C-alpha cells in the first residue's frame, strides 16, 4: 500500500512539468523522500 501511494503522489510533480502543446519530454528529476514512523518491509507488499 505504501509503495503504491508513494508512486501515485510522486506523479503529480511529473505531470505538472508537462506543457500544453508540443511537449519535448525533457523532464526535471523528481525525488521522493519518505520519513516513516514504521519499519518498511518490502516482503509484505
Helices and strands as residue ranges (DSSP letters): H 2-16, G 42-44
